[in-house]
Amino acid sequence: MKKIKLLAMSTLLTSALFASTTIDASAATINAAGKKKLTVLAKQAGSEGIAVRDAKTGKMLFSYNSNKLYTPASNMKILTATAALSTLGEEYRFTTTIKTTGKLSKSGTLDGNVYLVGEGDPSLQKKHLKKMAKKLKNQGIKKVKGNVYGDDTWFDRNYYAPGILKIDKPYYYGAKVSALTLAPNDNYGTGTMYSGSRRIPIGNPTSYTLAAFVAALKAEGIKLSKNTYKVKETPKTAKVAVENRSPKLSQIIYPFMKYSDNAIADVLVKTMSRSIYEKKGTNANGVLVMKSYAKENKVDSKKWKFEDGSGMSHNNKVTASQLSKYLYQETKKDYYKTFYNSLPVGGKSGLTGGTLNGRLKSVSGRVHAKTGTLDKGVNTLSGYVTKSDGEKVVVSVLTKGSSRSAIDEIYRTIVKN
């Protein structure tokens, strides 16, 4: 009997030992040759901060200058996107509304005003305004005796985030952010328009959107008594006539991250401000929301400095260690799949590849990461890597003075070792 008990105990111990060995064996690693090459690569170019963690445990597998502060550039959008998904929710939709005052006569004349009220929808296009105008006509409105107004008071009128410099303003990546704005196509690019094949920022997004709305009303045959169209806050007595709702935030996040849209980042920051502080959406309050969310996810605020949500500001600072730690924490979130799928994919083309289009072709599909580029030699790439052995790691590479090709070689080394 004792022999049977001893045999059973031995079997249990062997099983436990085998299970423990299996877990250890499946943990991600960077082999000695890989670590040596990564160190050499880090020393070859400019200043680099590198952190590689096991995606399952968060354990640091390789570190080089990982506690040194660097400018994250558009890697800042990692925090913006995830904080928005948490704060607003994947199901969140932006609403654009037509409101009216006064009475509608039997003949179809509205003895009052029409207001187009925006909440910052970054997906709103002219085609949506046309549909809204048609719905207004279907309610029996044939003529507007009063004025047509645009209301952009959902956000403040500091149209530029702190990170947008004077030299950025003539370019699409320096677009103004208004609560009443238009995108040129289904990939959004809010606050911009096309001049030929070139995408340029809209000078006054609110006025541009209002003009497009007026044109849509006229195209539907709605007569307007006055030719002046102004920006004005909607009175509380105004009634909702038509609503247009955006796609879910989970859908908007996809092109936002793939194409690294700065204006959408600023929209999300101001929308988070509205959600928590219930005042006009401001960049400052939105950044406070992001800071709070980062702290909840074990970020050391002394090692991550915030100024905007797009990453355009050189005053944003973070360490590779903190950013990789944050990315690891995000793997536990309910919305992680949405976030992961929104990241550009190395070696892929079109929207899937996003800003990694043309890069990392030799390890195609293994790198899901957010790019970042600013002047003064700032290049960054942080995200998730599936190694050649099938294990997954979290990687953050922050640099100043290193080229994209140098960063890509670091990632290829991680994949293969």
C-alpha positions as CSV (number, residue, x, y, z in Angstrom):
1,M,0.0,0.0,0.0
2,K,2.8,2.4,0.9
3,K,4.5,1.6,-2.4
4,I,1.3,2.6,-4.3
5,K,1.1,5.9,-2.3
6,L,4.8,6.6,-3.0
7,L,4.3,5.9,-6.7
8,A,1.3,8.1,-6.8
9,M,3.1,10.9,-5.1
10,S,6.1,10.5,-7.4
11,T,3.8,10.7,-10.4
12,L,2.2,13.9,-9.1
13,L,5.6,15.5,-8.4
14,T,6.8,14.5,-11.9
15,S,3.7,16.0,-13.4
16,A,4.1,19.2,-11.5
17,L,7.7,19.5,-12.4
18,F,6.9,18.8,-16.1
19,A,4.1,21.5,-16.0
20,S,6.5,24.0,-14.5
21,T,9.2,23.2,-17.1
22,T,6.6,23.6,-19.9
23,I,5.6,27.1,-18.6
24,D,9.3,28.2,-18.4
25,A,10.0,26.8,-21.8
26,S,7.1,28.8,-23.4
27,A,8.2,32.1,-21.9
28,A,9.6,34.6,-24.4
29,T,13.3,35.1,-24.5
30,I,16.0,37.0,-26.3
31,N,19.0,34.8,-26.8
32,A,22.6,35.8,-26.0
33,A,23.5,36.4,-29.7
34,G,20.4,38.6,-30.0
35,K,21.2,40.7,-27.0
36,K,24.7,41.2,-28.2
37,K,23.6,42.3,-31.6
38,L,20.9,44.6,-30.1
39,T,23.6,46.3,-28.0
40,V,25.8,46.8,-31.0
41,L,22.9,48.2,-33.1
42,A,22.0,50.6,-30.3
43,K,25.5,52.0,-30.2
44,Q,25.9,52.4,-33.9
45,A,23.6,55.3,-34.6
46,G,22.2,58.1,-32.4
47,S,20.8,57.9,-28.9
48,E,18.4,55.1,-28.4
49,G,16.2,53.8,-25.6
50,I,15.2,50.2,-26.1
51,A,13.0,48.0,-23.9
52,V,11.8,44.4,-24.7
53,R,9.3,42.7,-22.4
54,D,7.7,39.3,-22.3
55,A,4.1,39.9,-23.5
56,K,2.8,37.3,-21.0
57,T,4.5,38.4,-17.9
58,G,5.8,41.9,-18.5
59,K,9.3,40.7,-17.5
60,M,12.1,42.8,-19.1
61,L,14.1,40.7,-21.5
62,F,16.4,43.4,-22.9
63,S,17.1,47.0,-21.9
64,Y,19.3,49.7,-23.3
65,N,19.0,53.3,-22.0
66,S,15.4,52.2,-21.2
67,N,15.1,54.7,-18.3
68,K,16.2,57.7,-20.3
69,L,13.6,60.2,-21.3
70,Y,12.9,60.6,-25.1
71,T,10.4,62.5,-27.2
72,P,7.8,59.8,-28.2
73,A,6.4,61.7,-31.2
74,S,3.3,59.9,-32.5
75,N,3.9,57.0,-30.0
76,M,1.9,59.4,-27.8
77,K,-1.1,58.3,-29.7
78,I,-0.8,54.9,-28.0
79,L,-1.9,56.5,-24.8
80,T,-4.5,58.7,-26.5
81,A,-6.2,55.8,-28.3
82,T,-6.3,53.5,-25.2
83,A,-7.4,56.2,-22.8
84,A,-10.2,57.1,-25.2
85,L,-11.3,53.5,-25.6
86,S,-11.4,53.3,-21.8
87,T,-12.9,56.7,-21.0
88,L,-15.4,56.9,-23.8
89,G,-15.9,53.2,-24.6
90,E,-15.7,51.3,-27.8
91,E,-19.4,51.9,-28.5
92,Y,-19.1,55.7,-28.3
93,R,-20.4,57.7,-31.2
94,F,-20.1,61.4,-32.1
95,T,-23.3,63.2,-32.8
96,T,-23.9,66.1,-35.2
97,T,-27.4,67.7,-34.9
98,I,-29.7,70.0,-36.8
99,K,-31.8,72.0,-34.3
100,T,-34.5,74.6,-35.1
101,T,-36.3,77.4,-33.3
102,G,-39.7,79.0,-34.2
103,K,-42.8,77.5,-35.8
104,L,-43.3,75.7,-39.1
105,S,-46.3,76.9,-41.1
106,K,-48.5,74.6,-43.1
107,S,-46.9,76.0,-46.3
108,G,-43.5,74.8,-45.1
109,T,-41.9,78.1,-44.0
110,L,-39.9,77.9,-40.8
111,D,-40.4,81.2,-38.9
112,G,-37.1,80.7,-37.0
113,N,-33.5,79.7,-37.2
114,V,-31.6,76.5,-38.1
115,Y,-28.5,75.4,-36.2
116,L,-25.9,72.9,-37.2
117,V,-24.4,71.7,-33.9
118,G,-21.1,69.8,-33.8
119,E,-19.5,67.5,-31.2
120,G,-16.2,67.0,-33.0
121,D,-17.2,64.1,-35.3
122,P,-13.9,63.3,-37.1
123,S,-15.8,61.1,-39.7
124,L,-18.3,63.8,-40.8
125,Q,-18.2,64.4,-44.5
126,K,-20.2,66.5,-47.0
127,K,-22.2,63.4,-48.0
128,H,-23.5,63.2,-44.4
129,L,-24.6,66.9,-44.5
130,K,-26.5,66.1,-47.7
131,K,-28.4,63.3,-46.0
132,M,-29.2,65.5,-43.1
133,A,-30.5,68.3,-45.4
134,K,-32.7,65.8,-47.1
135,K,-34.1,64.6,-43.8
136,L,-34.9,68.2,-42.8
137,K,-36.7,68.7,-46.1
138,N,-38.7,65.5,-45.5
139,Q,-40.0,67.1,-42.3
140,G,-41.8,69.6,-44.4
141,I,-39.3,72.5,-44.3
142,K,-39.3,74.3,-47.6
143,K,-38.1,77.7,-46.5
144,V,-36.1,79.2,-43.6
145,K,-37.2,82.7,-42.7
146,G,-34.5,83.2,-40.1
147,N,-30.7,82.5,-40.2
148,V,-28.6,79.3,-40.5
149,Y,-26.0,79.1,-37.8
150,G,-23.1,76.8,-37.0
151,D,-22.4,75.9,-33.4
152,D,-18.9,74.7,-32.5
153,T,-19.1,75.5,-28.7
154,W,-18.7,71.8,-27.7
155,F,-15.0,72.5,-27.8
156,D,-13.1,75.6,-26.9
157,R,-11.8,77.7,-29.8
158,N,-8.1,77.1,-29.2
159,Y,-8.0,75.3,-32.6
160,Y,-4.4,74.3,-32.3
161,A,-3.0,72.0,-29.7
162,P,0.2,73.2,-27.9
163,G,2.4,70.9,-30.0
164,I,1.5,72.5,-33.3
165,L,4.2,74.9,-34.2
166,K,4.0,77.8,-36.7
167,I,6.0,75.8,-39.3
168,D,3.4,72.9,-39.0
169,K,0.3,75.0,-39.7
170,P,0.5,75.1,-43.6
171,Y,0.5,71.2,-43.7
172,Y,-2.2,68.6,-43.2
173,Y,-0.6,67.3,-40.0
174,G,-1.1,70.8,-38.5
175,A,-4.8,71.0,-39.2
176,K,-7.1,73.0,-36.8
177,V,-9.5,71.1,-34.6
178,S,-13.1,72.4,-34.3
179,A,-16.2,70.8,-32.9
180,L,-17.8,71.4,-36.3
181,T,-15.4,70.1,-38.9
182,L,-15.3,67.9,-42.0
183,A,-13.2,65.1,-43.3
184,P,-12.5,64.6,-47.0
185,N,-13.0,60.9,-47.3
186,D,-13.7,57.6,-45.4
187,N,-10.2,57.5,-44.0
188,Y,-11.1,60.8,-42.3
189,G,-8.2,63.2,-42.2
190,T,-10.5,65.6,-40.3
191,G,-10.0,69.4,-40.7
192,T,-8.4,69.0,-44.2
193,M,-9.4,69.1,-47.8
194,Y,-7.8,68.2,-51.1
195,S,-6.2,70.7,-53.5
196,G,-5.6,68.5,-56.5
197,S,-3.8,65.4,-55.0
198,R,-2.4,67.4,-52.1
199,R,-4.2,67.3,-48.7
200,I,-4.1,70.7,-47.0
201,P,-5.6,72.1,-43.7
202,I,-8.8,74.0,-43.8
203,G,-8.4,77.7,-42.8
204,N,-11.6,77.9,-40.8
205,P,-13.1,74.5,-40.2
206,T,-16.4,75.8,-38.7
207,S,-17.1,78.2,-41.5
208,Y,-16.1,75.7,-44.1
209,T,-18.5,73.1,-42.6
210,L,-21.3,75.7,-42.3
211,A,-20.9,76.7,-45.9
212,A,-21.1,73.1,-47.0
213,F,-24.3,72.7,-44.9
214,V,-25.9,75.7,-46.5
215,A,-25.0,74.3,-50.0
216,A,-26.6,71.0,-49.0
217,L,-29.8,72.8,-47.9
218,K,-30.0,74.7,-51.2
219,A,-29.3,71.6,-53.2
220,E,-32.4,70.0,-51.6
221,G,-34.5,73.0,-52.7
222,I,-34.8,74.6,-49.2
223,K,-35.0,78.3,-49.7
224,L,-33.0,80.6,-47.4
225,S,-34.2,84.1,-46.8
226,K,-30.9,85.4,-45.6
227,N,-27.5,85.2,-47.3
228,T,-25.4,85.6,-44.1
229,Y,-24.5,82.5,-42.2
230,K,-22.9,82.9,-38.8
231,V,-21.3,80.9,-35.9
232,K,-23.5,81.1,-32.9
233,E,-24.3,79.0,-29.8
234,T,-27.6,77.2,-29.9
235,P,-30.3,78.5,-27.5
236,K,-31.7,76.0,-25.0
237,T,-35.1,76.4,-26.5
238,A,-34.0,74.9,-29.9
239,K,-35.5,71.6,-30.8
240,V,-33.7,68.6,-32.3
241,A,-34.8,68.0,-35.9
242,V,-32.2,65.7,-37.4
243,E,-29.3,63.7,-35.9
244,N,-26.3,62.1,-37.6
245,R,-24.2,59.6,-35.6
246,S,-20.7,58.6,-36.4
247,P,-19.4,55.1,-36.6
248,K,-18.4,53.5,-33.3
249,L,-15.2,54.7,-31.7
250,S,-13.8,51.1,-32.2
251,Q,-14.1,51.8,-36.0
252,I,-12.8,55.4,-35.9
253,I,-9.7,54.2,-33.9
254,Y,-8.6,52.0,-36.9
255,P,-7.8,54.7,-39.5
256,F,-6.7,57.1,-36.8
257,M,-3.9,54.8,-35.6
258,K,-3.1,53.4,-39.0
259,Y,-2.6,56.8,-40.6
260,S,-1.5,58.6,-37.4
261,D,-4.1,61.5,-37.7
262,N,-3.0,64.3,-35.5
263,A,-6.4,66.1,-35.7
264,I,-8.3,63.0,-34.5
265,A,-5.9,62.8,-31.6
266,D,-6.8,66.3,-30.6
267,V,-10.5,65.6,-31.1
268,L,-10.3,62.6,-28.7
269,V,-8.4,64.6,-26.1
270,K,-11.0,67.3,-26.1
271,T,-13.9,64.8,-26.1
272,M,-12.4,63.0,-23.1
273,S,-12.3,66.5,-21.4
274,R,-16.0,66.9,-22.1
275,S,-16.8,63.4,-20.8
276,I,-15.1,63.9,-17.4
277,Y,-15.2,67.6,-16.7
278,E,-18.5,68.4,-18.5
279,K,-17.3,71.8,-19.6
280,K,-16.1,72.9,-23.0
281,G,-13.6,70.4,-24.4
282,T,-10.1,71.6,-23.8
283,N,-6.7,70.1,-24.5
284,A,-5.5,70.8,-20.9
285,N,-8.3,68.9,-19.3
286,G,-8.1,66.1,-21.8
287,V,-4.5,65.7,-21.0
288,L,-5.4,65.5,-17.3
289,V,-7.7,62.6,-18.1
290,M,-4.9,60.8,-20.0
291,K,-2.5,61.4,-17.1
292,S,-5.0,59.9,-14.7
293,Y,-5.6,56.9,-16.9
294,A,-1.8,56.3,-17.3
295,K,-1.4,56.4,-13.5
296,E,-4.1,53.8,-13.1
297,N,-2.0,51.6,-15.3
298,K,1.1,51.8,-13.2
299,V,2.9,54.6,-15.1
300,D,5.4,56.6,-13.2
301,S,4.4,60.2,-13.9
302,K,8.0,61.4,-13.3
303,K,9.0,59.2,-16.3
304,W,6.2,60.3,-18.7
305,K,5.5,63.9,-19.4
306,F,2.4,65.0,-21.2
307,E,1.5,68.1,-23.3
308,D,-0.8,66.9,-26.1
309,G,-2.4,63.8,-27.5
310,S,-0.9,63.7,-31.0
311,G,2.7,63.7,-30.1
312,M,3.6,66.8,-32.1
313,S,5.0,68.5,-29.0
314,H,8.7,68.0,-28.2
315,N,7.8,68.6,-24.6
316,N,6.2,65.1,-24.4
317,K,8.7,62.8,-22.8
318,V,8.7,59.1,-21.9
319,T,11.1,56.3,-21.2
320,A,11.2,53.0,-23.3
321,S,10.7,51.1,-20.0
322,Q,7.5,53.0,-19.1
323,L,6.0,52.8,-22.6
324,S,6.7,49.1,-22.9
325,K,5.3,48.6,-19.4
326,Y,2.2,50.5,-20.4
327,L,1.8,48.4,-23.6
328,Y,2.1,45.3,-21.5
329,Q,-0.7,46.5,-19.2
330,E,-2.9,47.2,-22.2
331,T,-2.9,43.5,-23.2
332,K,-5.2,42.8,-20.2
333,K,-7.9,45.3,-21.3
334,D,-11.3,44.3,-22.8
335,Y,-10.6,46.6,-25.7
336,Y,-7.1,45.2,-26.4
337,K,-8.1,43.4,-29.6
338,T,-9.5,46.7,-31.0
339,F,-6.3,48.6,-30.1
340,Y,-4.0,45.8,-31.3
341,N,-5.7,45.6,-34.7
342,S,-5.5,49.4,-35.1
343,L,-1.7,49.4,-35.1
344,P,0.2,49.5,-38.4
345,V,1.5,46.1,-39.5
346,G,5.0,45.8,-40.8
347,G,5.4,44.5,-44.3
348,K,1.7,45.0,-45.2
349,S,0.3,47.6,-47.7
350,G,-2.6,49.9,-47.8
351,L,-4.6,50.6,-44.7
352,T,-3.4,47.5,-43.0
353,G,0.2,48.6,-43.2
354,G,-0.6,52.2,-42.5
355,T,2.5,54.2,-41.6
356,L,4.6,51.0,-41.7
357,N,3.8,50.5,-45.4
358,G,7.0,49.5,-47.1
359,R,8.9,48.7,-43.9
360,L,9.8,45.4,-42.3
361,K,8.9,43.3,-45.3
362,S,11.3,40.5,-44.4
363,V,9.3,39.9,-41.2
364,S,5.9,40.7,-42.7
365,G,3.0,40.5,-40.3
366,R,5.1,40.0,-37.2
367,V,5.3,43.6,-36.1
368,H,2.1,45.5,-34.9
369,A,3.5,48.9,-33.8
370,K,3.0,52.7,-33.7
371,T,5.4,54.8,-35.7
372,G,6.5,58.3,-34.6
373,T,8.5,60.9,-36.5
374,L,9.5,64.5,-35.7
375,D,12.2,66.9,-36.7
376,K,15.6,67.0,-34.9
377,G,16.1,63.3,-35.6
378,V,13.2,61.9,-33.5
379,N,12.1,58.4,-34.8
380,T,10.1,56.0,-32.6
381,L,8.4,52.6,-33.0
382,S,6.6,50.8,-30.2
383,G,4.2,47.9,-30.1
384,Y,4.0,44.1,-30.2
385,V,6.2,41.6,-31.9
386,T,5.6,37.9,-32.7
387,K,9.0,36.3,-32.7
388,S,10.0,33.6,-35.2
389,D,9.6,31.0,-32.4
390,G,6.0,32.1,-32.0
391,E,6.4,33.9,-28.7
392,K,5.2,37.4,-28.3
393,V,7.1,40.4,-26.8
394,V,6.3,44.0,-26.2
395,V,8.9,46.5,-27.6
396,S,9.6,50.2,-27.4
397,V,12.3,51.8,-29.4
398,L,12.7,55.6,-28.8
399,T,15.5,57.5,-30.5
400,K,17.1,60.8,-31.3
401,G,19.4,60.7,-34.3
402,S,18.6,57.2,-35.5
403,S,17.1,56.4,-38.9
404,R,14.0,54.3,-39.6
405,S,16.2,51.7,-41.2
406,A,18.3,51.4,-38.0
407,I,15.1,50.9,-35.9
408,D,13.8,48.3,-38.4
409,E,17.0,46.3,-38.0
410,I,16.5,46.3,-34.2
411,Y,13.0,44.9,-34.8
412,R,14.2,42.3,-37.3
413,T,16.8,41.2,-34.7
414,I,14.2,40.8,-32.0
415,V,12.0,38.7,-34.3
416,K,14.8,36.3,-35.3
417,N,16.4,35.9,-31.8
